[in-house]
Amino acid sequence: MSLEKKPDQAEEDPFLESVTQNNGKVRKEKPHKDIRCGFWIFKGSLLQRMATEKSFVLIYGIGGCILSMSLAYFNAIVTTLEKRYKIPTQTSGLIIVGNDVSMMITSVLAGYYIHKGHRARWIALGFFTIFIFCVLTCSLHFAYGAGEDALKLTREFGDFESVAEYTANAHKEHKLCMSEESGCQQSDGTWVPPIVLFVAQFIAGVGISLFWIVGVAYMDDNTEKANTPALLSISAFLRMLGPALGYSLASVCLRWYIEPHLEPLIKPGDPRWLGAWWTGWVFLAIITFIISFFMFMFPKELPSSNARRLQLEEAGIQNPKQHKELSMTDMMRSIKRLMVNKVFMYNSFASTFYFFGYLAYWIYTPKYIETQYRTSASMASMATGTIALAFSAAGVLLSGYVVSKYKPSAKAMAAWNGFVDFMTVAGVLCYVVIGCKGSDNLSSMATVSGSCGVSCHCEYVHYAPICSPDNVTYISACHAGCTGTAKDQFERTLYTGCECIDPKNTTAGVELQYAVDGACPVDCTNQFLIFLVVMCILKLVGASSKSTNLLIALRCIQPEDKSFALGLSGLISSLFAFVPSPVFFGWLLDKYCLVWGKTCSNKGNCWLYDTESLRYAFNLTAAFFIFLGGLLNIGVYRNASDLLIFDEEPNETDQADSKVDSFNLETKAKDTEATRDVEKS
């Protein structure tokens, strides 16, 4: 008896799927490898059920959440990295643009050529590069440790019993006024940490490009046109959770000291506090690797999309989403088509100017809050993430619901995008007047104390603020001209003989010029809360234009140019916004620095800013670029009259024509099937 499997037994194969032909017959066939989930031994029947639009949007959205979470986490710890590795803010800006440099290189190539490959696995590769980004960034702590400055502020370092004992060593640590110049500080790995951070960001840019360019095109090609707005909003909502979670994670990690097993002698509110910035990267690396694994399992084409494509092909209709083989000549033709597309160009440059201005807040908001309102790094991260970005997520969801339900025209979407830009300008101008007088006064005293203590040779003295009896903060005891130490009745260490401090009458009529360790308390709570309210409103309004802007970008171009257009738009944004903006605003922040942590090799990081001047320059500059973006959105509005965002609702005549067309297609399909039967016979 033959054991050979008969053709009619093929339906017992668990991987077989039912395929309904146009003649109404149902046949069983093994799905093509391009639509099968999994790889290697991971190809079970359960995985095949996961090859759906909803599953992809879920994994893609969660992956986007982790990606944006990683980027937000880096932004939240920038100030801590600057303090730990003595990095100026302008250099931090150069580090951050590393991912944009690689995006410029890969975005166009990814958008133009990768559509021919297994796009789901290219997206998985993108997530794997984010995993490498997390590992590289975290490796700095294991290579260089917490640093001598941070260890000196712990009880275990020198076995100090209290802050008083630590400050009693002021002469040894060159804190007091000196008769001769002190030696400069040798910083460990001055250039290596910035280079490692830049390389990590550069690698991350490849992953961001693959996620965005390839991912959006894959999702749009594998979903029905009517479902695209809802799916984009869902994935955008999941991505918007990422920054909130990233800043929240940073807030938690920065509450721990950089070496969690050591007991610090200072509190998180002290400007010298260094949080455990490296701990979050361990968690992010693990999660990103898991997401990369799941994304790698998705097929080249989702079965539902494959069925729609085959149905169109059998009916003799060309699939509008089908990609054709492209050459360099085709690429140049695509560029020419896009360059003369007014809606595409206006929309791309409107987004670019908006990004240039608003990117300053995306990257430097935690630093801005710390310097303007004297909060801890942990509090600044919490306010930026959990509170403010929750409004961003609400804005994305609300706009997705409105767009899906009411289906506004392209002109209406362009008008809303312009309105959002001008609303953002108004909010940024409000930031200018939301200042804290106590913080501004603290900055103004830096210049006074710096000029007063010139004879004390304080150039290389660490930033160690002290507070005088009249509530004035000085950069250090050296800058205040202090020559000795003493203890008061509360066993607090006092810096005495401070020539820059106004003398105060004490017992026995003896004048004593003294100060206590630490900056004077500054209460900026009310101003901080007002700033937070304005920021939350801007987040809500600004996020509502994300889906409308993307829909215009997707619908204003021909289907065959979609991936390439997204790549070209990314190139424009990177070249004119994402690369120059962080560097420019980093330079602007450094320009208003009053106190530098100088080392032997460079000027180090900034410890104190001219907050009032910085507030005006920073916000007015950002408002100017956002305003230009709003003007360009008017150009989108004027040229978007003929742009079709959604499939038109058919009227009675259209329905009748549709029935005729459907009958003709069915007849043609039956004729085709009959012809095939004759050929087989």
N, C-alpha and C positions, 0 to 999 in steps of 0.2 A: 504493500500500500504506500502510495507516494505521500510524503510529508510536505510537498511543495504547497505553498499558500496560494489559494485560488483568488482570482481578482475580486470575486464577490465577498471574500472574507476581509477585504481591506478596511471595511467600516468598523472592524473591531479595534483598530489602532486608536489608542486614546488621544493621539495628536490630530486625528482627522477632523475636519470641519465641514459643516453643511454649506453647500454653495447653491443658491437658487439661480437657475438660468432664466433667460428672458422668455423661454417657452413654458415656464412654470414647473419644469422638472427640478428635482433636488438630487444632487450628486455629492458624493463624499470624495474629498481629495486632500492630500497632505499639503499644509500651508507652505508657501515658499519661504526659504531661509531668510529673506528680507523682512518678513513680517512675524518671525518667531522670536519670542522673548528668551533671554538668557544666553549663556555661553558655557562651553566645556561641560561639566557635570550638572550645571544649574540650568536645566531645561524642562523641569517638571510641568505637568498640566496646570498646576496652580499658577505658575508664572505666566502661562499663556492667557489666563483670564485677566492678568494685570496689564496686558498690552492695550490699554484704552486711553482715550483722551483725558479722562478725569485722573487716571493714575499718573500720567505724564505731568499734567499741570500740578498735581500735588507734590511729586518728587522735585520737579523743576522749581516750584515755588519755595519749597523748604530749602532746596539748595541755594536759591537766590537769597533766602533769609540768612543762611549761614555765611554766604559770601559777603553780603552787606554788613552782617554782624562783625565779621573780621575787619572790614575796612573801618567801621565805626569804632571798634575797639582800639584800633591803631590811633585814630584821631583823638580818642579820649586819653590815651597815655602819652601823647606827644610831649606835653609839658614835663612829665616825669622822665622821659627819655632824654630830654634836653638837659635836665638837671643832673641825671646820672652820668651821661657821657659828654657833658660840657659842649652841647651843640647849639649854635645860634639858630634863631627861628628861620632865617633865610635858608640856612642849610637844611633845616627840617622840611622847608618847602621844596627844595631840590630833591630830597629823598622821596617825598610823597608823589612827585610827578614821575617817578620811575615807572609806575604802572601805566601812566598815560603815554610815555614814550614807547613802550612795547605795544600798547594798544594801537598807536598810529601805524606801527609796522605791520601788525597782524590783522587789523580790522578789515582792511580792503582785501587782502589776500584771502582771509577766512570767508568773507562774504562772497567772493567771486569764485573760488575754486572748491571749497569744502562741500558745496551742495551736491557734488558728484559722489562723495564718499558716504561713510556711515556716520551721519551727523550726530546721532545719539551718543556714539562713542567718542566723538570729538568733544561733545559737551562734558562727558565723563572725564576726559583728559584735562579739560579746563578746571574741573573741581579738584583734580589731583595736583595741579599746579598751585592751587590755593592751599592745599595741604602742605606742600613744600614751603610756601610763603610763611605759614604759621611755624613750621619747624625751624626755619632759618632765623626768624625774628627771635624766637624763644632761646635759641642756642647762645645768644650773646650773654645771657645771665650765667649760663653754665660755664662759659669761657672766661668771663671777667669777674663774676661774683657780684656782691652788693656794693663794693667800693669802700675805700678807707673813710671817706666823709660820712657815709651812712653808718658804718660800724662804730665810729667814734661817738655816735649819738645813742648807743645802746648800753645797758647796764653791764653786759658781759665784757665789753671792750674796756679794759683797764680796771674792771671790777669796781666801778663807781657805785656808791650807794645812793646818790641823789644827783639832781641837776646841779646843786650847789658845788658838789665836789668836782663835777665836770667843768663848771665855769671858773673854779678856783685855779685851774691850770691855764688861765687866760694868757699869762706871759709866755708860757711854753708854746702855746698855739698861736702866738703873734696876734692876739686880739686887741691888746692895749696899744697906746701911743708909743711909738718906737723912735729912738734917736737916730737910727740908721735904717737904710732900706733892707727889707726882708727878702729872702730868696723866693723865687717864683715856685709855683707848685707844678710838679711833674704829674701829668694826667696819664692814666694807663690806656693804651690803645686809642690814641687821639683820632687817627684816621680810619682805623679798621671798622669800628662800629658803624659810622655813617655809610661806609662802602657796603658792608653786609646788609644793612637796612635798605639801601638803594637796590642791591641785587634782588633782595626778597620782594620788593615792590615791583621790580621789573618783571620777575617771573609771575607775580600775581596779575599783572596786566594782560598776559597771554590768556590766563584763565577767565578774566573778566570779558575779554573780547570774544572768546569762544562761547561763553555763557550767553552773552547778549546778542551777538550777531547771528550765530548759528542757532541758538535756542529759540529766539523769537521767530525766525524763518521756519524752523522745524515745526513749531507749534501752529503757526499760521497755515502751513501747507498740509497739516494733518488734522485740521478741524474745519467744520463748516463755517462759511463766512458769517452767518448770522450769530454764531456762538463766539466769534473772536472777541468782541468787546467784553463779554462777561468773563471769559477765560483770562484775558489780559488783566482785567481788574482783580481777579482772584490771585493770579500770580504776583501782580504788583502789590496787593495787600500783604501777601506773605513776605515779599521782599521788604516792605515798609516796616514789618515787625523786627527785621534784622537790626537796623540801627538802634531801635529802642532796647532790644535785648543786648546789643553790643555795649552800649553806654551803661546799661544796668550792670552787666558783668564787670565792666571796668570800675564802676562805683563800689562794688563789693570787694574786688581784688585790691583796689587802692586804699581801702580801709585797713588792710593788713600791712604790716611793715615789710620792707623789701626782703628781709630775712624773717619769715613768720615765727621761727623758733627762738628768735632773740627778743629781749624786752627793750623797747625804745624808751628814751628819756624825754621825748617830745610827743606832742599830740598831732593828729592829722591836720589840724588847723595851722600848724607851724609851717611857714614857707619852705623850711628845710626838710620836711617830711618826704620820704620816698616810699611809695606804695609798692606792693608785690605785683608789679606790672606783668611779670613773666608767667604767672600762674594761669591766666586766662587762655594763653596760647596753647597750653597743653590740652585743655578741653576742646578748643576749636579745631585743633589738628585731628583729634580722634573723630569728631562728628563729621568733618569734611571728608575724611577717608571713607566713612560709611556711605555718605551720599554719593560719592564717586563710584562706589561699587554698585549701588542700585541703579544709577543712571546708565552704567555700562551694559545693563541687561536689556534695555529697551531695543526694539527692532529698528531696522533701517527705515521702515515705513509702518505706521500703525495699521492693523487689519481693516479698520473702518475706512480709513483713507484709501487703502488699496482697493477695497470693494467699490468705492465711488469712482475711482480712476478706471478700473476695469469695465465698469458699467458704461462709462462715457466712451471708452475705446471701442467696446462692442457695438455701441450705437453710432460709431463713426464721428464722434464729437471730440475735438481736441481739448485736452485738459488745460484750463487756463493757468493752473498752478504748476504744470509740468516744466521742468528745467531742460534746456537744450545744451548741447555741447558748445562751449564758448572758447574763442581764441582771443589773442591779444587785439586783433582788429575789432572783434565784438566788444571787447572791453572799452576801447576808445569810442566806439559808437554809443555805448551805454553812458560814458562820461559826457558826451555831447548832448545826448537826450536829457540827462539830468541837469546839465548846466543851463539849458534853455527852459527848464521847468521852473516857472516863477514861484509856484507854491512851494516846491521842494527847497529852492534856494532861500526864499524868505523865511520859511519855517526853520531851516537848518541854522541860519545865522541869528534868528530871533532866539532860538534855544542857546546858541553859543554865547551871546552877550548876557543872557540871563544866568547861564552857568558861571561865566567869568565873575559876575558880581556876587552871586549867592554862594558860590563855592567857598568864599572866605568864611562864611558862617558855618558851612558844613564841616570845615576842617578846624577852624580856630574858635568856635563858640565856647568850648570848655575853657580855653586859655583866656578868652575875653571875659568870661564870668569871673574867673579867678582873679584877674588883675583889676577889673572895674569894681567888683563888689566884695573883694577880700574873702572869698569862700574857699573851702578846701577842694582839692582835685576830685575827691569822692563826691562831694555835693554838686560840683559843676557837671560831672558826668551824669549824675542822677537827673538833674534838671534838664540837661540836653537830651537825654535818652528817654527814660521812662515817662516823664511828664509831657514834654513837648512833642516827641515823635508819636505818641499815642494819638495826638490830633492829626498828624500826617496820615496815619492809617485810617482814621475815620474819614478824612477827606477823600482818600482813594476809594474806599467802599461807597461813600455817598455819590461820588461822581460816576462810578461804574453803574450804580443802580439807576441814576437819572438818565445816563446815556443809553443804557439797555432798554429802559422803559419808554422813554419819550423820543428816542432816535432823532436827536437834533441834526440840523444840516451842517455842512462843513463851515459855512459862514458863521453860524451860531457858535460852533466850537472855536473858531479863530477869534471871534469877538470875546469869548470868555477868556481865552488865553491872554489876550491883550489886557483885559480888565484885571486879571490876576497879577500881571506884571506891574501895573500902576498901583494896585493895592499894596503890593510888596514894597514899592518905592515909598509909599506913605508910611508904612510900618517902620522901615529902616530909618526914615527921618525922625520918627519918634524915639528911636534908640539914641539919637544925638543928644536929646534933652534929658534922658534918663541917666543921670550921673549921680555919683555919691560924693558929697563934699568932703567927708572924712577921708576917703580914698584919694581924692585930688590933693588934699592938704598933705597927706603922707608922701605923695610923690614930690610935691614942691619942696619939702624939707630935705630931700635927698641932695638937691643942689646946694642948699645952705650948709649941710653937714660936710659935704664933699669939699667945699671951699674953705671951711673953717679948719678942717683937720689936715691941711696940706703939709704942714711941718711934721706930721706924725708918720709919714711914709706908709700910707695905707693901700697902696696900689694893688698889692696881692693879698690883702686881708679878705678872708671869706665873709660872705654876707651873713651876719649874725646880729639882727636888729636888737636895739635896746630902747627902753621907754623912759623919758625924763618925767619929773614930777608934774610938769605942766602939760602932760599928755602929747609930747612930741616924740616921734620915732626917728632914730638915727640908724644909719646903715650898720654901724658896729661901734663898739666902745672906742676903737681906734679913731674912727671918723668923728666921734664926739670929743676927742682929745682927752680921754680918760687915762689916768696913770696908775691907778691902784684898785684894789677890791676890799670889800668889808662885808659884814653881815649885820642885818637888822634884827629886831626882836622876834621876827618870824623865821629866822634862820635862812632868809633869802640873801643871795649874794648881790651886793651892790657894787656898781662901778663908780669909783670916786675920782675926784680931781679932774672932772670933765670940763675943760675950759670953754667948750662950745655951748654949754648949758647955762642958762641964767641961774645965778646963785640963789639959794633958798635959805632963809634964816632958820636955824635949828636951836637946840638948847645951848645955854651959855652964850648966846649971841654969835656963835661961830657959823660962818657961812660955809655951806657944803654943796658942791656941785656934783650931783650923783644921778644914777639911772639904774633901772632894774632890767634884768635879762628878758628878751622877747619884745615883739612889736606891741605898740599901744593898741588897746582894743578899739575897733572901728565897727560901728553898727550901720550896715548898709541893707538891712533886711527889707525895709519898705521899698527902696528903689529896686532891689533884686526881684521882689514879688511883682512890681509893675512891669519890669522888663520881661519876666516870665509870662505874664498874661499876654503882652503884645506878641511875644514869640510864638505862643500857642495859637493865637489867631492867624498869624502868618503861615504857620505850618498847616493849619486846616485849609486855608484858602489856596495856598500854593500847591498842595498835594492834589487838589481837585482838578488841576489842569494836566496831570501826567497822562491819563488815559486819552484825553482829547487830543493832546499834542502828538501822541504816538499813533492814534488812528489817522490823523491827517498825514503823518509821515508815511504810513503804510498804504494809504489809498490814493495818494497823489502821484504814484509811480506805476509803471507797467509791471505786470506780474514777473516777467523775466528779469527785471532790474531790481527786484525787491531786496534780495540778499546783498547785492552790490551797493545799492543805495543806502542801506543801513550801515554798511561798512564805510562808505564815503562820508556819510553824515557823522559817523563816529570819528573819522579822521579829521574832519573840519572842527568838531568840538574839541578834540584833543589838541590840535595844532594851535587853535586860537583861544581856548579857554582852560582846559584841564591841565595843560603844561604851564602856561605863563601865569595863571591866576595864583596858585599857591606860592610860587616864587615871588611874585610881585607883592602880595599881601604879607608874606614873610619879611621881605625887605622893608615894607612899611612899618611893621611892628618893631623891627630892630632899629629903625630910624628914631623911634621915640623911647629907646631904652636909656635909662639913667644910671643903672648899676650893672656892671658886667662881672661875671665870675672868671676873671683872667687866670690863665695858666701860662706856662712857659712857651707853649706852641701856638696858642690862639687866644681870642678874647673870651672864649667860653660861652656860657649861656647867660641870658638876661634874668636878673633877679627883681628888678623894679622898673616900671614904666612911667612915663609922663601920661597919666591916665586921661586927663582932660583933653590934651592935644590929640592923643591917639583916638579918643572917642569920636572927635569931629572928623579927622582925616580918614579913619577906617570906614565909618558909616557913609559919609558923603561920597567917597570914591565908589563904594559898592552900589549905592543908589544910582549913580550916574550910568553905570553899565547896565543895570537892570532896566532903567528907563529906555535906553537904546533898544533893548530887546522888545519892549512894549511897542515902540514905534515900528519896528519891523513886522510885528504881528498885525499891524494895520495893513501892511502889504499883503500878508496872507489872506486877510479878510477881503480885500479888494479883488483878489484873483481866484477865490475859491468857489465862485458861483456854480460852476459846472462840475464840481467834484462830488462824486457819489460815494458816500460812506457806507450806506446799507443797501441791500437789495430792495428795489422799489416794490411797494405793495401793488399787486395787480388789480386793475379795475375789471368790470364785467367783460369788456371787449378783450382785455388782455387774457382773462381767464378762458374765454372762448378760443382765442388763438392758441393758448397753452394746451387746451384739450386737443386741438387739431395737431399741434406739434407732437404731443405725446402719442397720438394715434399713429402719426407718420413714423415716429421713432420706433414704436412697437412693431409696426409692419416691417420696417427696415431690418429690425433685429431678427424677426422671424424669417425673413427672406435670407438673411445672412446665415442663420442656423440651418435652413433647408439646403442652402448651397453647400455648406460644410458636410451635411449628411450625404448629399449626392457625390461629393468628392471622395468621401470615405468609402461609399459603395463602389 
